């Protein structure tokens, strides 16, 4: 019995000791947890901080992308310290104390099936730090999880920057303990600090009309100039707009009067400086220009170049030396340099402008001083300009003045007080001056294009009013050049553009039988060079086969003299009275057969004799054709008959 009591007593003491030991071990474990040290990991994957648009002066989302190394528990923090180049959230208030963060909108994105707890985001301007805290009670992020933290409303630096880096660190929750003295627990680094790459910010491109448009396009004229454009990145307060013009002779005062008009400023006077040696105008914008917005500068009293600058639309319409750039106050590039279109300067005659004014007045029956934009093609057609749809878009629509709401202090453009569906006479005359291409200025361009077979250029010059009947110093018209060089496509273009084609024979403004200084017609040019298809096309629309040159020779004479047998055959087939045609003498009494035998064109001689040419017809020296050359055996019997 006593032994059993001792055993029971020993068993009770052992249980009490075990319980006491367990309690002691738990206390030691809690103490160890309280004083543990974490070994910081390093973020994995593509560690980047990328803006929504890698351009200066724009606002949008900012994405911080990485793969966790250690798990991020609830209420852990992630900090991102940005470089000192101008990154700034637009929600950051200037009234926020330096030691307090400004709240931001941010969210955490994780792969499908992974937890994505909410975030509390703060911006500390003094240290340029973004701080993200995982919301309590929503779980954390497991280790090796690719995540992206997206922050809304972050502005990129105001000017272009090279590739940079930011420093990112992840911390566990920091607990403030109510002890004496106060103490903390946790807050150790989970991952980091690590450098994340920030892409290079390249200047954006200005868009919109991008036109340097004088209100008068006459050479040497002094008028106001409108320049409309749209910025990509915001021009900061005190920023500048730099306009570099081509060295064509533009002039203006050293400090010209410039008005800025955009959504924020109806018409504000801004400072400007013209540097003549560099052909550059620098405009300072005190209040800046918001991102993705349009603006119009109106520069007063600008003198046009003294010489015209009108060029073909088939080439580049803007000078390669003209460009526009927006700059920050410190001189960093925001947008550009972008190509700037400079309105062409044209020296038209008073009669040309008078015709355009008369055409406008005919359309403006109510004499209100403006017409609908949709009526512009009719006005231009009356003035001799018949543009295709493509040319109308590139030459007219692209040069329509920019319209805004009416303003009382417009410098000199009444068109700017109209709606977008109307255009004034002065504005239309400016368009006419840039579109109209009279022959006295561009006739040689048309004739060269005809000779070279440049069909599209020919159509452009014709549609812009260039007279195809205008002659060069030798009396050649555009049709002479096309016929002489055998440009059949150009011939059809000339016939179609002037209302005369093989399909419809109607009255035409094209002179088919125009004569040069030697009396040659386009048909003679084509026949003499053996361009049978060209000659046939001309004959089909009414070219006269019997017309003679100054030497008295017809197209048949010239074709026979040069041995163009196929063309001779075609001419004989097209002629109504062959007997008269083959027997027509020139000034020396020579028939086409004389010419053929003189140049030993036996094939042509055989064709002529077969169609009734006389081998005994005498010239003014009383010589028959055979006096100048012998007939081939194949043609001799026919000649005897």
FENNORNOR-V592968 format. One record per residue. D_LAST is the distance of its C-alpha to the last C-alpha in Angstrom with 2 decimals. Layout:
BEGIN
[[D_LAST] [D_LAST]]
END
This chain:
BEGIN
[[170.90] [171.10] [168.27] [166.07] [166.82] [165.94] [162.65] [161.84] [162.72] [160.55] [157.60] [157.91] [157.97] [154.83] [152.88] [153.97] [152.94] [149.49] [148.94] [150.01] [147.69] [144.70] [145.41] [145.61] [142.32] [140.56] [141.86] [140.62] [137.18] [136.87] [137.92] [135.32] [132.61] [133.77] [133.41] [130.43] [127.58] [123.95] [121.53] [118.49] [115.15] [111.66] [108.96] [106.20] [102.51] [100.10] [102.47] [100.49] [101.02] [97.69] [96.94] [94.69] [92.19] [92.35] [91.76] [94.21] [95.72] [95.20] [97.80] [97.73] [99.17] [100.60] [100.81] [103.39] [102.40] [104.51] [106.12] [109.92] [111.93] [115.32] [115.99] [116.22] [119.21] [119.85] [120.42] [119.00] [117.17] [113.85] [113.37] [110.17] [110.54] [107.35] [106.33] [107.05] [103.48] [103.75] [103.68] [105.40] [105.86] [105.25] [108.31] [110.62] [112.94] [113.97] [117.43] [118.04] [120.90] [119.96] [122.00] [120.61] [117.25] [114.83] [113.82] [110.26] [108.27] [107.55] [107.12] [107.19] [104.45] [105.13] [103.26] [103.43] [106.81] [108.58] [111.07] [109.80] [112.86] [112.69] [112.90] [114.74] [112.77] [114.07] [112.63] [114.89] [113.27] [115.79] [114.88] [111.28] [112.26] [111.10] [113.87] [113.36] [116.35] [116.08] [117.77] [121.21] [121.77] [118.13] [118.13] [116.31] [113.30] [113.53] [112.86] [109.33] [107.78] [104.58] [105.07] [103.43] [105.39] [103.22] [104.49] [103.04] [102.46] [102.35] [100.60] [98.80] [99.52] [98.09] [95.75] [93.89] [96.18] [95.77] [96.78] [100.53] [103.39] [106.19] [109.47] [110.35] [113.75] [115.26] [119.02] [121.41] [123.51] [126.09] [129.45] [131.97] [135.46] [138.44] [140.76] [143.05] [141.48] [138.08] [135.79] [132.36] [131.06] [127.53] [124.60] [123.55] [119.94] [118.06] [114.69] [113.70] [113.56] [109.89] [106.96] [104.03] [100.60] [99.13] [95.34] [93.88] [93.17] [89.74] [88.75] [87.09] [83.92] [83.85] [81.66] [80.80] [78.59] [79.22] [77.64] [78.57] [77.57] [78.26] [78.72] [76.33] [73.28] [72.45] [72.63] [76.01] [77.52] [81.11] [81.90] [83.69] [82.18] [82.67] [82.75] [83.13] [83.78] [85.73] [88.13] [88.78] [92.15] [94.79] [95.07] [98.84] [100.92] [100.29] [96.94] [93.85] [90.18] [88.10] [84.71] [82.55] [79.66] [76.60] [76.82] [74.63] [77.29] [79.43] [82.73] [85.96] [89.68] [91.68] [93.62] [91.29] [92.53] [91.47] [92.18] [92.35] [91.71] [92.18] [94.23] [97.49] [96.80] [95.35] [94.75] [96.79] [96.64] [96.38] [96.62] [93.47] [92.62] [89.30] [88.80] [86.10] [85.72] [84.98] [83.12] [85.58] [87.49] [90.63] [92.23] [95.75] [96.60] [100.40] [100.62] [97.83] [94.99] [95.58] [93.52] [90.38] [90.37] [88.01] [88.66] [87.02] [87.72] [87.08] [87.04] [87.62] [85.98] [83.33] [80.82] [77.21] [75.20] [73.81] [70.29] [68.31] [68.22] [65.67] [63.55] [61.02] [62.55] [60.24] [62.53] [66.28] [67.82] [71.12] [72.01] [73.16] [76.05] [77.50] [80.14] [83.39] [86.54] [89.91] [92.99] [96.66] [99.35] [99.80] [96.11] [95.17] [91.76] [91.84] [88.16] [85.07] [83.54] [80.82] [77.45] [77.60] [74.68] [74.60] [72.95] [69.94] [70.38] [67.57] [67.09] [65.32] [64.94] [67.26] [64.38] [63.75] [67.41] [67.43] [64.59] [66.50] [69.72] [68.05] [66.65] [70.13] [71.82] [69.43] [70.52] [74.17] [74.63] [78.43] [78.58] [80.83] [79.27] [77.85] [75.41] [75.25] [73.63] [71.35] [69.86] [68.70] [65.12] [64.77] [66.16] [63.81] [60.76] [61.59] [61.82] [58.36] [59.41] [58.04] [59.57] [59.00] [62.14] [62.34] [62.03] [64.49] [67.04] [66.64] [66.30] [68.36] [70.82] [71.85] [72.67] [74.58] [78.03] [81.00] [83.14] [86.87] [89.69] [90.23] [92.31] [93.98] [93.59] [89.89] [88.85] [85.68] [83.58] [84.05] [81.70] [84.42] [86.63] [84.10] [83.62] [80.96] [78.70] [78.36] [76.88] [77.54] [75.05] [75.98] [75.57] [72.17] [71.10] [72.09] [69.86] [67.01] [67.45] [67.14] [64.14] [61.95] [59.36] [57.79] [54.62] [56.46] [58.50] [56.32] [52.73] [52.01] [53.52] [51.08] [48.05] [49.10] [49.66] [46.14] [44.62] [46.86] [46.16] [49.79] [49.25] [52.96] [53.71] [50.84] [52.24] [55.70] [54.78] [52.83] [55.71] [58.15] [56.42] [54.22] [51.43] [48.00] [46.53] [48.87] [47.08] [48.04] [48.13] [44.35] [43.74] [42.78] [44.00] [44.87] [41.45] [39.79] [41.86] [41.15] [37.37] [37.20] [39.23] [37.57] [40.82] [39.66] [43.28] [44.24] [41.39] [42.65] [46.19] [45.27] [43.53] [46.43] [49.14] [47.77] [47.14] [43.38] [41.95] [39.20] [41.72] [42.83] [41.07] [43.92] [44.91] [45.21] [46.93] [44.26] [41.83] [38.45] [36.69] [39.44] [38.34] [39.89] [40.75] [37.16] [35.75] [34.59] [34.89] [35.81] [32.30] [30.91] [33.60] [32.69] [28.91] [29.39] [31.68] [29.67] [32.27] [29.98] [32.91] [34.57] [31.49] [31.03] [34.74] [34.54] [31.59] [33.47] [36.39] [34.61] [33.30] [30.89] [27.38] [26.61] [29.72] [29.24] [31.60] [33.41] [30.42] [28.26] [26.46] [26.04] [26.61] [22.87] [23.04] [26.05] [24.83] [21.61] [23.77] [26.15] [23.79] [24.98] [22.16] [24.31] [25.19] [21.61] [20.79] [23.98] [23.35] [19.97] [21.78] [24.68] [22.98] [23.11] [20.54] [17.69] [15.64] [18.76] [19.60] [16.57] [16.59] [20.37] [21.49] [24.74] [27.57] [25.85] [22.57] [20.93] [18.51] [18.79] [15.87] [18.07] [20.93] [19.31] [18.21] [21.58] [23.40] [21.25] [20.59] [17.74] [18.23] [18.04] [14.91] [13.15] [14.68] [13.68] [9.92] [10.36] [12.31] [10.15] [11.22] [9.83] [9.96] [11.23] [14.01] [17.27] [20.49] [23.94] [24.12] [20.98] [19.23] [15.66] [15.56] [14.95] [18.29] [20.07] [18.64] [16.33] [13.62] [14.76] [13.51] [12.70] [10.31] [8.80] [6.43] [5.23] [5.36] [3.75] [0.00]]
END
